Amino acid sequence: MNEQTARREICEVGQLLYDRSYVVSSDGNVSVRLDDGRVVATPTMTCKGRMTEDSLAVTDIEGKPLSDRRASSELAMHLLIYGERPDVKAVCHAHPPHGTAFAVAGLAIDQPILSEVILTLGCVPLAGYGTPSTEELSNAMQPLIKHHNALLMANHGAVAYGADLWQAFDRLETLEHTAKIAILSRALGGSKNLPPDAIEKLINVREAAGYLGESARCQACGYLHETRLTCPTGDRPAVKNYSEVSSNGSGKISLSREELVELLTQAMNSK
């Protein structure tokens, strides 16, 4: 991608992030890796809904400034992803409300409840907490990046990445939509997971179609041949599963009628 196109698309995606309340104020950051290896990124302390193409920053792949605009302090997260994934050309980091609710609750989005999500995204693991803009966050994310196309960051937000900026944004949007459905289904009594044979078929379809490769098989969102797939990093068992969270130890969340009505109303009224 050339620089002019990257600048235009970053501003378009920034506007979408802001309009959909995935970010507020100066939250979030977006970047694109150009064909020549340079990185165009959102500037620090700037609302994503009020950026202009001239306001964007440019750095080299090590983060060294190549323009008079200063990139977000969280650019290190983007550079880590580019270093771990040569196939990735764009990164979107935001704080979408429902996805971030999972992150602050200490939960991954990893249940096999939607066939489309298994096909195109896979599970979204939870990286442990790390102070933003520091190596703590990078160290928590690093083991998961190669095997997933989106991550939650504990008590922070979400990040998604892809072969181009629109794919990165689409994955972030899918993450948020899935989190919203999961929360609503829990409020209605719980979701029904797809059976193992259905998941296996979906994995075969996605690999044949090129949506996700074999390296993403730890993203199976559940079970294959009745065996839970785990991340090769060995970190996955430590990640909590939202179906295991309970207010009463039974695996069920109890809500009063008033709480349920309020939760559903807030979800339906959110952007």
VMD Tcl script that draws the C-alpha trace (Angstrom):
set ca {
  {0.00 0.00 0.00}
  {1.22 3.51 -0.76}
  {1.33 6.30 1.82}
  {-1.50 8.37 0.38}
  {-3.93 5.44 0.44}
  {-2.83 4.50 3.96}
  {-3.45 8.02 5.25}
  {-6.93 8.10 3.73}
  {-7.93 4.68 5.07}
  {-6.59 5.39 8.57}
  {-8.78 8.48 8.77}
  {-11.80 6.56 7.46}
  {-11.32 3.76 9.98}
  {-10.66 6.26 12.77}
  {-13.99 7.92 12.03}
  {-15.77 4.55 12.13}
  {-14.14 3.65 15.44}
  {-15.29 6.95 16.93}
  {-18.79 6.87 15.43}
  {-19.39 3.36 16.78}
  {-18.10 4.26 20.25}
  {-15.23 1.80 19.98}
  {-13.06 4.74 21.12}
  {-13.72 8.03 22.89}
  {-11.60 11.12 23.35}
  {-8.04 10.22 22.30}
  {-8.42 6.48 22.97}
  {-7.09 3.84 20.61}
  {-4.62 3.82 17.76}
  {-4.36 2.58 14.19}
  {-1.39 1.89 11.94}
  {-0.51 0.60 8.48}
  {2.80 -0.90 7.36}
  {3.67 0.43 3.92}
  {5.21 -1.60 1.13}
  {8.58 0.09 1.75}
  {8.54 -0.92 5.44}
  {7.62 2.46 6.91}
  {4.66 2.72 9.28}
  {1.90 5.33 9.12}
  {0.18 5.70 12.49}
  {-2.36 7.77 14.35}
  {-0.81 10.66 16.29}
  {-0.65 10.87 20.06}
  {-3.42 12.57 22.05}
  {-5.74 12.98 19.05}
  {-9.41 12.03 18.75}
  {-9.80 9.38 16.05}
  {-12.94 11.12 14.83}
  {-11.12 14.41 14.23}
  {-7.93 13.33 12.52}
  {-6.84 14.64 9.15}
  {-4.55 12.94 6.66}
  {-1.88 15.58 7.37}
  {-1.98 14.91 11.11}
  {-0.72 11.31 10.90}
  {2.74 10.22 12.00}
  {5.31 8.20 10.04}
  {8.05 6.03 11.57}
  {10.42 3.33 10.47}
  {9.78 -0.27 11.49}
  {11.77 0.30 14.68}
  {9.61 3.25 15.68}
  {12.09 5.99 14.80}
  {10.15 9.16 13.79}
  {10.28 10.09 10.11}
  {7.88 13.04 10.35}
  {7.25 15.98 12.66}
  {4.11 14.30 14.02}
  {4.54 12.11 17.08}
  {2.98 8.63 16.95}
  {0.93 7.18 19.78}
  {2.95 5.94 22.73}
  {1.32 2.54 22.13}
  {2.98 2.16 18.73}
  {5.28 -0.43 20.34}
  {2.28 -2.80 20.45}
  {1.84 -2.41 16.69}
  {5.55 -2.90 15.98}
  {5.55 -6.07 18.07}
  {2.68 -7.47 16.00}
  {4.43 -6.57 12.74}
  {7.59 -8.27 13.99}
  {5.75 -11.45 14.98}
  {3.51 -11.58 11.90}
  {5.08 -10.76 8.51}
  {1.64 -11.28 6.93}
  {0.11 -8.42 8.94}
  {0.00 -4.98 7.30}
  {-2.40 -3.13 9.61}
  {-3.35 -2.97 13.29}
  {-6.41 -1.53 15.09}
  {-6.43 -1.02 18.85}
  {-9.61 0.23 20.52}
  {-11.82 -0.08 23.59}
  {-15.11 -1.46 22.21}
  {-17.51 -1.61 25.19}
  {-18.63 -5.25 25.09}
  {-15.24 -6.68 24.17}
  {-13.57 -4.51 26.80}
  {-16.14 -5.71 29.33}
  {-14.75 -9.22 28.80}
  {-11.21 -7.85 29.22}
  {-11.95 -6.08 32.52}
  {-13.81 -9.15 33.78}
  {-10.72 -11.26 33.05}
  {-12.42 -13.34 30.36}
  {-11.46 -14.58 26.90}
  {-13.96 -14.71 24.04}
  {-13.46 -18.38 23.30}
  {-16.74 -20.26 23.21}
  {-17.96 -21.95 19.97}
  {-21.32 -20.20 19.74}
  {-21.19 -18.69 16.23}
  {-20.13 -20.56 13.10}
  {-19.14 -17.37 11.26}
  {-16.75 -16.41 14.03}
  {-15.04 -19.81 14.01}
  {-14.66 -19.49 10.24}
  {-13.22 -15.99 10.08}
  {-11.75 -15.05 13.45}
  {-11.39 -17.94 15.89}
  {-11.20 -17.43 19.61}
  {-9.91 -14.22 21.11}
  {-7.59 -14.97 24.04}
  {-6.94 -12.72 27.01}
  {-3.41 -11.42 27.47}
  {-2.44 -10.72 31.07}
  {-2.35 -7.16 32.32}
  {0.59 -4.99 31.43}
  {1.03 -1.25 31.83}
  {0.13 0.38 28.48}
  {3.07 1.66 26.43}
  {5.56 -0.53 28.32}
  {7.31 -3.86 27.79}
  {4.96 -5.39 30.38}
  {2.12 -5.24 27.85}
  {4.29 -6.44 24.97}
  {5.55 -9.39 27.01}
  {1.99 -10.40 27.90}
  {0.86 -10.25 24.27}
  {3.86 -11.77 22.51}
  {3.15 -15.52 23.02}
  {-0.37 -15.17 21.59}
  {0.16 -13.05 18.49}
  {1.32 -15.74 16.07}
  {-1.73 -17.93 16.68}
  {-4.54 -15.36 16.88}
  {-5.81 -12.46 14.79}
  {-7.27 -10.50 17.69}
  {-6.50 -10.25 21.39}
  {-8.07 -8.88 24.52}
  {-5.77 -7.13 26.99}
  {-6.75 -7.45 30.63}
  {-8.19 -4.22 32.07}
  {-7.36 -2.41 28.86}
  {-9.10 -3.16 25.58}
  {-8.79 -5.06 22.32}
  {-6.49 -5.21 19.32}
  {-7.05 -6.82 15.90}
  {-4.78 -7.04 12.88}
  {-4.82 -8.25 9.30}
  {-3.46 -8.22 5.77}
  {-4.92 -4.75 5.26}
  {-6.62 -2.11 7.36}
  {-10.17 -3.12 6.46}
  {-9.52 -6.71 7.48}
  {-8.10 -5.50 10.80}
  {-11.16 -3.31 11.38}
  {-13.55 -6.12 10.36}
  {-11.92 -8.44 12.88}
  {-12.27 -5.84 15.63}
  {-15.91 -5.33 14.68}
  {-16.49 -9.12 14.73}
  {-14.88 -9.31 18.17}
  {-17.21 -6.62 19.53}
  {-20.33 -8.10 17.91}
  {-19.50 -11.55 19.30}
  {-18.92 -10.16 22.79}
  {-22.28 -8.39 22.67}
  {-24.11 -11.56 21.59}
  {-22.32 -13.57 24.29}
  {-23.38 -11.11 27.00}
  {-26.97 -11.08 25.78}
  {-27.12 -14.87 25.58}
  {-25.83 -15.15 29.14}
  {-28.54 -12.76 30.27}
  {-31.13 -14.98 28.58}
  {-29.96 -18.10 30.37}
  {-26.80 -19.16 28.58}
  {-25.54 -19.94 25.10}
  {-25.49 -23.35 23.40}
  {-22.09 -24.35 22.07}
  {-21.69 -25.98 18.69}
  {-20.90 -29.71 18.90}
  {-17.35 -30.96 18.22}
  {-18.16 -32.45 14.80}
  {-19.62 -29.13 13.63}
  {-16.50 -27.29 14.80}
  {-14.26 -29.76 12.97}
  {-16.18 -29.17 9.75}
  {-15.87 -25.41 10.15}
  {-12.12 -25.69 10.73}
  {-11.78 -27.77 7.55}
  {-13.79 -25.21 5.59}
  {-11.82 -22.23 6.86}
  {-8.47 -23.87 6.10}
  {-9.58 -24.98 2.62}
  {-10.87 -21.47 1.90}
  {-7.74 -19.83 3.28}
  {-9.53 -17.87 6.01}
  {-7.21 -19.26 8.69}
  {-4.30 -21.69 8.47}
  {-3.27 -24.66 10.59}
  {-1.26 -22.38 12.89}
  {-4.61 -21.02 14.10}
  {-5.98 -24.36 15.25}
  {-5.71 -23.27 18.86}
  {-8.44 -20.80 17.81}
  {-10.97 -23.60 17.45}
  {-13.26 -21.89 19.95}
  {-13.94 -25.12 21.73}
  {-13.40 -28.78 21.05}
  {-12.05 -30.94 18.25}
  {-12.62 -34.69 18.57}
  {-13.85 -33.92 22.08}
  {-10.45 -32.63 23.15}
  {-9.94 -29.01 24.09}
  {-7.38 -27.44 21.79}
  {-4.76 -25.42 23.61}
  {-2.37 -22.72 22.54}
  {1.11 -24.12 21.82}
  {2.46 -21.49 24.22}
  {0.89 -23.37 27.09}
  {-0.67 -20.11 28.33}
  {-4.25 -20.91 27.44}
  {-5.19 -23.00 30.53}
  {-4.58 -19.90 32.66}
  {-7.12 -17.90 30.64}
  {-10.52 -17.90 32.23}
  {-13.56 -18.88 30.25}
  {-16.69 -16.78 30.69}
  {-18.83 -19.90 31.07}
  {-16.79 -20.78 34.17}
  {-17.51 -17.50 35.93}
  {-20.19 -17.67 38.55}
  {-21.63 -15.52 41.24}
  {-22.88 -18.54 43.13}
  {-20.40 -21.30 42.22}
  {-22.87 -23.11 39.94}
  {-21.65 -21.79 36.60}
  {-24.75 -19.60 36.29}
  {-25.07 -15.86 36.73}
  {-28.13 -14.79 38.69}
  {-29.86 -11.56 37.74}
  {-32.95 -9.91 39.13}
  {-35.68 -8.95 36.65}
  {-34.69 -5.31 37.01}
  {-31.01 -6.08 36.36}
  {-31.89 -8.16 33.29}
  {-34.10 -5.41 31.85}
  {-31.39 -2.82 32.46}
  {-28.70 -4.99 30.85}
  {-30.81 -5.69 27.76}
  {-31.80 -2.03 27.44}
  {-28.20 -0.86 27.62}
  {-27.10 -3.46 25.06}
  {-29.87 -2.58 22.60}
  {-29.21 1.15 22.95}
  {-25.45 0.91 22.50}
  {-23.97 1.80 19.13}
}
mol new
graphics top color blue
foreach p $ca { graphics top sphere $p radius 0.5 }
foreach p [lrange $ca 0 end-1] q [lrange $ca 1 end] { graphics top cylinder $p $q radius 0.2 }
display resetview
